[in-house]
Amino acid sequence: MSKLSNAQIAWRAAQDIEDGAYVNLGIGFPEMVAKFQPPGRQAIFHTENGILNFGESPAEGEEDWDLINAGKKAVTARPGAAFFHHADSFAMVRGGHLDVAILGTYEVAENGDLANWSTGPKGVPAVGGAMDLVHGARRVAVITDHVTKDGRPKLVKRCSLPLTGVACVTRVYSSLAVIDIEAGRFVLREKLAGMSIDELQAVTGAELVIPASVGDLVVPEL
């Protein structure tokens, strides 16, 4: 099955971030979104360990390891960047001061429940700051492959893994489609042009609502 690469998914998600938005990107794959801001737009990126308005990764060998993001990756500081206590950073999150949080996931349910951590043998040891982000940010989006490595749907009727948050996700950018969550249902907005709705439904674990107009999911070669 043809599908988008991680970079292409991240590019598509970046197109919906407004100029000047305060944005938190989840650790790992979501961090890639920062590379693809549209020309003329500049988000202000926040990290839970206490930086606002950090920039791209420094060149190899020029890292300052006192300047890292929540994923322990070296970053740079943009003009006007601020540094603050970890507690103040979470006060920003919990106080509703972030416009967008973009996270990865294991499962997303049709009602917007999110499961992006696991207690299994290969799971992370704790939920981390994501539990705060999903209920503190004004908009929560997910970027993900549409299915697991063994072909099981990641968009499901009900999550089977421990929840990060309840009814918190509003949009999913997957390797096959862009899907909104509205009134407890998956609503299809865009899909790969070469894939039929029936083919997409077959790899989605809950019923898709199909509006009168569904756009093509068009991304550049990256």
C-alpha positions in Angstrom: 0.0 0.0 0.0 1.3 3.4 -0.9 1.5 5.8 2.0 3.2 9.0 3.2 6.5 9.1 4.8 6.9 10.5 8.3 8.4 13.7 6.9 5.4 14.1 4.6 2.9 13.6 7.5 4.9 16.2 9.5 4.8 18.6 6.6 1.0 18.3 6.2 0.5 18.9 10.0 2.8 22.0 9.8 0.6 23.6 7.2 -2.2 24.1 9.7 -0.2 25.9 12.4 -1.0 29.6 12.4 1.7 32.3 12.4 2.6 33.2 16.0 1.0 30.2 17.5 2.4 28.8 20.8 3.1 25.1 20.0 4.4 22.1 21.9 5.6 19.2 19.8 5.8 15.7 21.4 9.0 13.8 21.8 10.3 12.0 18.7 8.4 12.0 15.5 6.3 15.1 16.2 9.5 17.2 16.6 9.9 16.9 12.8 6.9 19.3 12.4 9.2 22.2 13.2 11.2 21.7 10.0 8.2 22.4 7.7 6.7 25.7 8.7 5.2 27.5 5.7 7.0 30.5 4.3 6.0 33.7 6.1 4.9 31.8 9.3 6.8 31.3 12.5 5.4 29.3 15.4 6.7 29.9 18.9 7.8 26.5 20.2 7.5 25.5 23.9 9.2 22.6 25.7 8.2 21.3 29.1 11.7 21.5 30.5 11.6 25.3 30.4 12.2 27.1 27.0 9.9 29.2 24.9 10.9 30.2 21.3 13.6 27.6 20.8 15.0 27.1 17.3 16.4 24.4 15.1 19.1 21.9 16.1 22.7 23.3 16.0 25.3 22.0 13.6 27.1 18.8 14.8 29.9 19.8 17.1 28.3 23.1 18.0 25.8 21.8 20.6 25.4 23.4 24.0 24.2 20.6 26.1 22.7 23.0 28.7 20.2 24.0 26.0 18.1 20.9 25.2 14.4 20.2 24.6 12.2 17.7 26.5 13.5 14.9 24.3 17.1 15.7 25.4 18.0 16.9 21.9 20.2 20.0 21.5 18.4 23.1 20.3 19.2 26.7 19.6 17.5 29.9 21.0 15.7 32.3 18.8 15.8 36.1 19.4 13.5 36.8 22.4 13.7 33.2 23.7 12.8 32.8 27.4 14.1 30.3 30.0 12.1 29.4 33.1 11.6 26.8 35.9 10.0 23.4 35.0 7.1 24.3 37.3 6.4 27.5 35.4 6.5 25.6 32.1 3.8 23.3 33.3 1.8 26.3 34.6 1.8 27.6 31.0 0.5 24.2 29.8 -2.1 23.7 32.6 -3.2 27.4 32.3 -4.3 27.0 28.7 -1.6 29.2 27.2 -0.6 26.8 24.4 -2.5 27.0 21.1 -1.5 23.6 19.8 0.0 20.3 20.9 1.0 17.8 18.3 1.7 14.3 19.6 2.4 10.8 18.4 0.1 7.9 19.3 -0.4 4.1 19.6 -4.2 4.5 19.4 -6.8 7.2 18.8 -10.5 6.4 19.4 -13.4 7.9 17.4 -14.4 9.9 20.5 -11.0 11.6 20.7 -9.5 9.4 23.4 -5.7 9.2 23.1 -3.3 6.4 24.1 0.3 7.3 23.4 2.1 5.4 26.1 2.2 1.8 27.1 3.0 -0.3 30.2 4.1 -3.3 28.1 7.6 -4.8 27.9 8.7 -2.1 25.4 6.6 0.7 26.9 7.9 4.0 28.3 8.1 4.1 32.1 5.4 6.8 32.5 2.9 9.0 30.7 5.1 12.1 31.2 3.9 15.6 30.3 1.5 14.4 27.6 -1.3 14.0 30.1 -1.0 17.7 30.9 -0.6 18.8 27.3 -3.7 17.0 26.0 -6.0 18.9 28.4 -4.0 22.2 28.6 -3.5 23.0 24.9 -6.4 24.6 23.0 -6.0 22.2 20.1 -4.6 18.7 20.1 -3.5 16.9 16.9 -1.9 13.6 16.3 0.5 12.5 13.6 0.8 8.8 13.0 1.1 5.9 10.6 -2.5 4.8 9.9 -1.7 1.2 11.0 0.7 -0.6 13.2 3.8 -2.5 11.9 1.7 -5.6 11.8 -1.2 -4.0 9.9 -3.7 -3.4 12.8 -5.6 -0.1 12.8 -4.4 2.7 15.0 -7.6 4.6 14.6 -10.1 2.5 16.6 -13.6 2.5 18.1 -12.2 2.3 21.7 -8.6 2.4 22.9 -7.3 -0.8 24.5 -4.1 0.7 25.9 -3.8 3.1 29.0 -5.3 6.5 28.1 -3.3 9.7 28.0 -6.4 11.8 27.8 -10.1 11.5 27.3 -11.9 13.1 24.3 -8.9 15.4 23.7 -7.9 14.8 20.0 -9.5 16.9 17.3 -7.5 16.0 14.2 -5.4 13.1 13.0 -2.8 13.4 10.3 -2.0 9.8 9.2 0.0 8.2 6.5 -3.2 7.8 4.5 -5.6 10.6 5.4 -6.5 13.7 7.4 -9.4 12.9 9.7 -11.3 15.2 12.1 -13.0 14.0 15.3 -16.4 15.6 15.6 -19.3 14.6 17.7 -17.6 11.3 18.6 -17.0 10.2 15.0 -14.1 10.1 12.6 -14.8 12.5 9.8 -12.7 12.1 6.6 -11.3 15.4 5.2 -8.5 14.3 2.9 -7.2 11.0 1.6 -4.5 9.8 -0.8 -5.8 10.2 -4.3 -4.9 6.7 -5.3 -6.9 5.1 -2.5 -10.6 4.4 -2.5 -12.8 5.1 0.5 -13.5 1.4 0.8 -9.8 0.7 1.0 -9.3 3.3 3.7 -12.2 2.1 5.7 -10.8 -1.5 5.6 -7.7 -0.3 7.6 -9.6 2.0 10.0 -11.0 0.4 13.1 -14.2 2.6 13.3 -16.7 3.8 10.8 -15.6 6.9 8.8 -18.1 9.7 8.2 -17.8 10.7 4.6 -18.8 14.3 3.8 -20.0 15.5 0.4 -16.5 16.8 -0.4 -13.3 14.9 0.5 -10.0 16.6 -0.6 -6.9 14.9 -2.0 -4.1 14.5 0.5 -1.3 16.2 -1.5 2.2 16.7 -0.2 5.6 17.4 -1.7 8.3 14.8 -2.3 10.6 15.0 0.8 
